[in-house]
Amino acid sequence: MASPAHPKRQDWRDTAVAAANAAAQFITHEAMSRHTLTWEEKSATDFVSRVDVGAEERIRDMITARIPGIRMVGEELSADAHPEQGLVAIVDPLDGTTNFLHGFPNYGVSICIALDGVPQAAVVHDVARGGVLHATAGDGAFVNSSRLRVSTTTSPARALIGTGIPFKDVSQADLYLRQLRRLMPIISGVRRAGSAALDLSDVARGRFDGFWELFLNPWDLAAGVLLVREAGGRVTDLEGHEAPLTRGPIVASNGILHDWFLGMLNEGEVSAPYPP
């Protein structure tokens, strides 16, 4: 989907990169004492710590100071704000909190700046593994200063697919397992690393040939959507419509395999009750 590019998009990207860097420095420092952190439950299987909140506060303060009039849509401080109205920063200050709390090295900072539902600038700071991925509408995607390209894999038998296993709402578990069973005998492997922002980044990097998850929030997917598209890939919902910046299912790929991927995920399903 072509995105109308705003003339300030590169300035917005630079602000997002700076804010993500500030949050990443804070997270890295706090990781040294993660064993002392208090885990607070958002649900039985979903956790938050003062690191999430502290990182989001740093992002909010920097972005709102540099971009007048912008609204925040963030997991910890403004989860109910609408992501498709006006100029917004869609923020996950620590995507992969459970990974972080366990010391599993797959977590990062995700920021997307969007205007009326169109992503204009995005950054995913891969805190644990390294690399700052960024993109602006119509200008391509990069990791640090190197251009990103999705993979050129054409054969499903050689495809490595990322996924997210349902854990907050397991009502979709049966559907997910049916999809997984259809894919497993055909592709070269499935990986579940625990951070949707980084999974989408790995599609943009060409590490994954595809990724799907049945339910994501705006802050999980917004930055990754722009990264994948600007790296030459495709991101849709399960019906093949271009993915909006709202909550729901998401399917990303290198583009070459996308129609096949959608067909496999939907094969035999009759109007599956995907979450609203």
FITORDREN-593946 format. One record per residue (C-alpha): residue number from 1; x, z, y. Coordinates in Angstrom, 2 decimals. Each point is the difference from the previous one (the first is absolute). Layout:
nr=NUM&u=X&w=Z&v=Y
...
END
This chain:
nr=1&u=0.00&w=0.00&v=0.00
nr=2&u=1.47&w=-1.00&v=3.35
nr=3&u=0.14&w=2.94&v=2.36
nr=4&u=-0.48&w=-0.51&v=3.75
nr=5&u=3.33&w=1.22&v=1.29
nr=6&u=-0.06&w=2.28&v=3.02
nr=7&u=2.82&w=-0.51&v=2.55
nr=8&u=0.94&w=3.69&v=-0.19
nr=9&u=0.28&w=0.06&v=-3.79
nr=10&u=3.80&w=0.16&v=-0.06
nr=11&u=0.05&w=2.89&v=2.48
nr=12&u=-2.56&w=1.74&v=-2.21
nr=13&u=2.21&w=-0.61&v=-3.02
nr=14&u=3.01&w=1.51&v=1.75
nr=15&u=-2.05&w=3.10&v=0.83
nr=16&u=-1.24&w=0.25&v=-3.59
nr=17&u=3.55&w=-0.33&v=-1.34
nr=18&u=1.24&w=2.74&v=2.33
nr=19&u=-2.88&w=2.30&v=-0.97
nr=20&u=0.55&w=-0.64&v=-3.70
nr=21&u=3.71&w=0.74&v=0.42
nr=22&u=-0.80&w=3.33&v=1.68
nr=23&u=-2.37&w=0.93&v=-2.82
nr=24&u=2.50&w=-1.11&v=-2.64
nr=25&u=2.73&w=2.19&v=1.50
nr=26&u=-2.37&w=2.97&v=-0.08
nr=27&u=-1.03&w=-0.70&v=-3.60
nr=28&u=3.62&w=-0.38&v=-1.11
nr=29&u=0.91&w=3.34&v=1.58
nr=30&u=-2.99&w=1.75&v=-1.57
nr=31&u=0.81&w=-1.47&v=-3.41
nr=32&u=3.03&w=2.28&v=-0.16
nr=33&u=-2.32&w=3.02&v=-0.17
nr=34&u=-2.99&w=-1.54&v=-1.79
nr=35&u=0.04&w=2.76&v=-2.65
nr=36&u=-1.17&w=2.47&v=2.65
nr=37&u=-2.92&w=-2.13&v=1.21
nr=38&u=-3.57&w=1.14&v=-0.47
nr=39&u=-2.22&w=-2.52&v=-1.74
nr=40&u=-3.47&w=-0.15&v=1.54
nr=41&u=-2.75&w=-1.65&v=-2.04
nr=42&u=-2.12&w=-2.72&v=1.58
nr=43&u=-1.56&w=-0.41&v=-3.44
nr=44&u=0.87&w=1.09&v=-3.52
nr=45&u=2.60&w=-2.77&v=-0.31
nr=46&u=0.88&w=-0.78&v=3.63
nr=47&u=2.39&w=2.10&v=2.04
nr=48&u=1.29&w=0.38&v=3.53
nr=49&u=2.79&w=2.06&v=1.54
nr=50&u=1.23&w=0.86&v=3.47
nr=51&u=2.36&w=-2.96&v=-0.37
nr=52&u=-2.91&w=-2.47&v=0.00
nr=53&u=-1.52&w=1.63&v=3.07
nr=54&u=3.31&w=0.35&v=1.82
nr=55&u=0.90&w=-3.63&v=-0.64
nr=56&u=-3.37&w=-1.21&v=1.26
nr=57&u=0.26&w=2.12&v=3.14
nr=58&u=3.37&w=-1.59&v=0.80
nr=59&u=-1.42&w=-3.47&v=-0.53
nr=60&u=-3.08&w=0.72&v=2.08
nr=61&u=1.94&w=1.46&v=2.91
nr=62&u=2.41&w=-2.95&v=0.19
nr=63&u=-2.56&w=-2.76&v=-0.43
nr=64&u=-2.57&w=1.39&v=2.43
nr=65&u=2.72&w=0.59&v=2.61
nr=66&u=1.25&w=-3.59&v=-0.24
nr=67&u=-3.27&w=-1.90&v=-0.53
nr=68&u=-2.67&w=1.21&v=2.44
nr=69&u=-3.56&w=-0.01&v=-1.28
nr=70&u=0.83&w=-0.33&v=-3.68
nr=71&u=-2.00&w=2.01&v=-2.55
nr=72&u=1.41&w=1.59&v=-3.12
nr=73&u=-1.43&w=-0.54&v=-3.48
nr=74&u=2.02&w=2.31&v=-2.21
nr=75&u=-0.32&w=1.73&v=-3.32
nr=76&u=0.55&w=3.52&v=1.29
nr=77&u=-1.13&w=0.16&v=3.63
nr=78&u=-2.71&w=-2.66&v=0.41
nr=79&u=-1.19&w=-1.16&v=-3.38
nr=80&u=-3.54&w=-0.74&v=1.22
nr=81&u=0.99&w=-2.35&v=2.83
nr=82&u=-1.06&w=-3.62&v=-0.41
nr=83&u=2.91&w=-2.40&v=-0.63
nr=84&u=-1.69&w=-3.23&v=1.14
nr=85&u=-1.03&w=0.88&v=3.55
nr=86&u=2.37&w=-0.54&v=2.91
nr=87&u=3.72&w=0.67&v=0.05
nr=88&u=0.96&w=2.42&v=-2.77
nr=89&u=3.06&w=1.33&v=-1.77
nr=90&u=-0.81&w=0.42&v=-3.69
nr=91&u=2.42&w=2.58&v=-1.33
nr=92&u=1.00&w=1.51&v=-3.31
nr=93&u=2.74&w=2.45&v=1.02
nr=94&u=1.12&w=0.65&v=-3.56
nr=95&u=-1.32&w=-2.44&v=-2.56
nr=96&u=0.87&w=1.44&v=-3.38
nr=97&u=-0.39&w=3.69&v=0.84
nr=98&u=-0.22&w=1.02&v=-3.65
nr=99&u=3.20&w=-1.93&v=-0.69
nr=100&u=1.68&w=1.75&v=2.93
nr=101&u=-1.09&w=3.46&v=-1.14
nr=102&u=1.41&w=-0.67&v=-3.47
nr=103&u=3.23&w=-1.55&v=1.24
nr=104&u=-0.93&w=-3.39&v=-1.48
nr=105&u=1.75&w=-2.55&v=2.24
nr=106&u=-2.88&w=-2.26&v=0.96
nr=107&u=-1.60&w=0.90&v=3.33
nr=108&u=-0.04&w=-1.36&v=3.51
nr=109&u=-1.61&w=-0.33&v=3.42
nr=110&u=-2.60&w=-2.68&v=0.67
nr=111&u=-1.21&w=-1.10&v=3.45
nr=112&u=-2.16&w=-2.97&v=0.94
nr=113&u=-1.10&w=-0.84&v=3.52
nr=114&u=-3.19&w=-2.04&v=-0.04
nr=115&u=-2.34&w=-1.44&v=2.61
nr=116&u=-3.68&w=-0.33&v=-0.90
nr=117&u=0.80&w=0.02&v=-3.71
nr=118&u=2.87&w=-2.52&v=0.20
nr=119&u=3.43&w=1.40&v=-0.92
nr=120&u=2.51&w=-0.83&v=2.73
nr=121&u=3.08&w=2.02&v=-0.94
nr=122&u=1.03&w=2.00&v=-3.03
nr=123&u=2.82&w=2.12&v=-1.28
nr=124&u=0.59&w=1.70&v=-3.33
nr=125&u=3.03&w=2.27&v=0.04
nr=126&u=1.18&w=0.45&v=-3.58
nr=127&u=1.35&w=3.52&v=0.48
nr=128&u=1.15&w=0.78&v=-3.54
nr=129&u=1.33&w=-3.39&v=-1.10
nr=130&u=1.13&w=-1.41&v=3.34
nr=131&u=-1.05&w=-2.88&v=2.21
nr=132&u=-2.25&w=-0.46&v=3.00
nr=133&u=-2.52&w=-2.79&v=-0.61
nr=134&u=-1.76&w=-1.42&v=3.04
nr=135&u=-2.16&w=-2.93&v=1.01
nr=136&u=-1.94&w=-1.42&v=2.91
nr=137&u=-2.91&w=-2.42&v=-0.19
nr=138&u=1.26&w=-3.56&v=-0.33
nr=139&u=3.69&w=0.92&v=0.21
nr=140&u=0.89&w=0.79&v=-3.60
nr=141&u=0.98&w=3.16&v=-1.83
nr=142&u=3.42&w=1.60&v=-0.22
nr=143&u=1.87&w=2.84&v=-1.65
nr=144&u=2.45&w=1.25&v=2.59
nr=145&u=1.14&w=-3.41&v=1.32
nr=146&u=-0.45&w=-2.06&v=-3.18
nr=147&u=-3.01&w=-2.24&v=-0.45
nr=148&u=-2.45&w=0.97&v=-2.73
nr=149&u=-1.43&w=-2.49&v=-2.47
nr=150&u=-2.43&w=0.59&v=-2.82
nr=151&u=1.06&w=-1.00&v=-3.49
nr=152&u=-0.20&w=-3.53&v=-1.34
nr=153&u=-1.20&w=1.04&v=-3.45
nr=154&u=-2.45&w=-2.52&v=-1.41
nr=155&u=-0.46&w=1.27&v=-3.55
nr=156&u=-2.17&w=3.05&v=-0.71
nr=157&u=2.27&w=0.73&v=-2.97
nr=158&u=2.83&w=0.70&v=2.44
nr=159&u=-2.07&w=1.95&v=2.52
nr=160&u=0.72&w=3.63&v=0.84
nr=161&u=-3.13&w=1.63&v=1.40
nr=162&u=-0.35&w=3.21&v=1.97
nr=163&u=-3.11&w=2.14&v=-0.13
nr=164&u=-1.62&w=3.25&v=1.03
nr=165&u=-1.73&w=2.06&v=-2.67
nr=166&u=-3.27&w=1.64&v=1.13
nr=167&u=0.56&w=3.71&v=0.59
nr=168&u=-2.18&w=1.21&v=2.88
nr=169&u=-3.19&w=-1.62&v=-1.29
nr=170&u=0.18&w=-0.68&v=-3.72
nr=171&u=-3.42&w=-1.64&v=-0.08
nr=172&u=1.87&w=-3.33&v=0.08
nr=173&u=2.31&w=0.91&v=-2.88
nr=174&u=-1.86&w=-2.00&v=-2.66
nr=175&u=0.02&w=-3.14&v=2.16
nr=176&u=3.68&w=0.50&v=0.76
nr=177&u=0.89&w=0.43&v=-3.67
nr=178&u=-1.86&w=-3.18&v=-0.92
nr=179&u=1.96&w=-1.89&v=2.63
nr=180&u=3.26&w=1.52&v=-1.20
nr=181&u=-0.72&w=-0.90&v=-3.64
nr=182&u=-0.62&w=-3.63&v=0.95
nr=183&u=3.29&w=-0.22&v=1.90
nr=184&u=2.33&w=1.94&v=-2.29
nr=185&u=0.35&w=-2.59&v=-2.82
nr=186&u=0.63&w=-2.84&v=2.46
nr=187&u=2.41&w=1.19&v=2.70
nr=188&u=3.56&w=1.32&v=-0.20
nr=189&u=-0.86&w=3.50&v=1.19
nr=190&u=-2.10&w=2.37&v=2.11
nr=191&u=1.42&w=2.65&v=2.33
nr=192&u=-1.72&w=2.95&v=1.69
nr=193&u=2.35&w=1.62&v=2.50
nr=194&u=-2.42&w=2.05&v=2.11
nr=195&u=0.15&w=-1.52&v=3.50
nr=196&u=-2.27&w=-2.92&v=0.83
nr=197&u=1.87&w=-0.74&v=3.23
nr=198&u=3.24&w=-0.38&v=-1.93
nr=199&u=-1.70&w=-1.95&v=-2.80
nr=200&u=-1.26&w=-2.53&v=2.54
nr=201&u=3.46&w=-0.02&v=1.57
nr=202&u=1.41&w=-0.84&v=-3.41
nr=203&u=-2.33&w=-2.99&v=-0.21
nr=204&u=1.31&w=-1.11&v=3.39
nr=205&u=3.57&w=0.53&v=-1.21
nr=206&u=-0.60&w=-2.08&v=-3.13
nr=207&u=0.58&w=2.98&v=-2.29
nr=208&u=-3.62&w=-0.06&v=-1.18
nr=209&u=-1.85&w=-3.25&v=-0.62
nr=210&u=-3.32&w=1.76&v=0.56
nr=211&u=-1.70&w=3.34&v=0.60
nr=212&u=-3.54&w=1.31&v=-0.32
nr=213&u=-1.83&w=3.26&v=0.55
nr=214&u=-3.72&w=0.71&v=-0.14
nr=215&u=-0.20&w=2.28&v=3.01
nr=216&u=2.27&w=0.41&v=3.00
nr=217&u=-0.50&w=1.43&v=3.48
nr=218&u=0.91&w=-1.93&v=3.17
nr=219&u=3.27&w=1.92&v=0.45
nr=220&u=1.02&w=-0.81&v=-3.58
nr=221&u=-0.27&w=-3.74&v=0.40
nr=222&u=0.06&w=-1.13&v=3.66
nr=223&u=3.73&w=-0.41&v=0.54
nr=224&u=0.54&w=-1.46&v=-3.47
nr=225&u=-2.70&w=-2.62&v=0.54
nr=226&u=1.88&w=-1.48&v=2.97
nr=227&u=3.37&w=0.23&v=-1.76
nr=228&u=-1.23&w=-1.92&v=-3.04
nr=229&u=-1.76&w=-2.68&v=2.05
nr=230&u=2.97&w=-0.52&v=2.29
nr=231&u=2.31&w=-0.22&v=-3.02
nr=232&u=-2.10&w=-2.88&v=-1.32
nr=233&u=-2.31&w=1.85&v=-2.38
nr=234&u=-3.72&w=0.56&v=-0.20
nr=235&u=-2.11&w=3.17&v=0.23
nr=236&u=-3.72&w=0.10&v=-0.82
nr=237&u=-2.70&w=2.19&v=-1.41
nr=238&u=-1.09&w=-0.44&v=-3.61
nr=239&u=-2.42&w=-2.76&v=0.97
nr=240&u=2.73&w=-2.04&v=1.65
nr=241&u=-0.99&w=0.69&v=3.60
nr=242&u=2.83&w=0.71&v=2.41
nr=243&u=0.64&w=3.74&v=-0.10
nr=244&u=-1.32&w=1.89&v=3.03
nr=245&u=1.63&w=3.12&v=1.41
nr=246&u=-2.71&w=2.24&v=-1.43
nr=247&u=-0.13&w=1.99&v=-3.22
nr=248&u=-0.59&w=-1.72&v=-3.29
nr=249&u=1.71&w=-1.98&v=-2.76
nr=250&u=3.01&w=-2.20&v=0.66
nr=251&u=1.80&w=-2.79&v=-1.84
nr=252&u=3.36&w=-1.30&v=1.26
nr=253&u=2.22&w=-2.69&v=-1.44
nr=254&u=2.62&w=-2.62&v=0.72
nr=255&u=-2.89&w=-2.40&v=0.54
nr=256&u=0.95&w=-2.28&v=-2.88
nr=257&u=-1.50&w=2.37&v=-2.57
nr=258&u=-2.89&w=1.25&v=2.10
nr=259&u=-2.90&w=-1.98&v=-1.46
nr=260&u=1.20&w=0.73&v=-3.54
nr=261&u=0.40&w=3.69&v=0.89
nr=262&u=-3.53&w=0.25&v=1.41
nr=263&u=-1.36&w=-1.76&v=-3.04
nr=264&u=1.66&w=2.48&v=-2.34
nr=265&u=-1.19&w=3.02&v=1.96
nr=266&u=-3.59&w=-1.23&v=0.14
nr=267&u=-0.30&w=-1.59&v=-3.44
nr=268&u=-3.13&w=1.21&v=-1.72
nr=269&u=-0.98&w=2.36&v=2.82
nr=270&u=-3.58&w=-0.23&v=1.25
nr=271&u=-0.20&w=0.96&v=3.67
nr=272&u=2.31&w=2.94&v=-0.48
nr=273&u=-1.03&w=2.98&v=2.17
nr=274&u=3.12&w=0.11&v=2.15
nr=275&u=0.10&w=2.94&v=2.41
nr=276&u=-1.53&w=-0.70&v=3.44
END
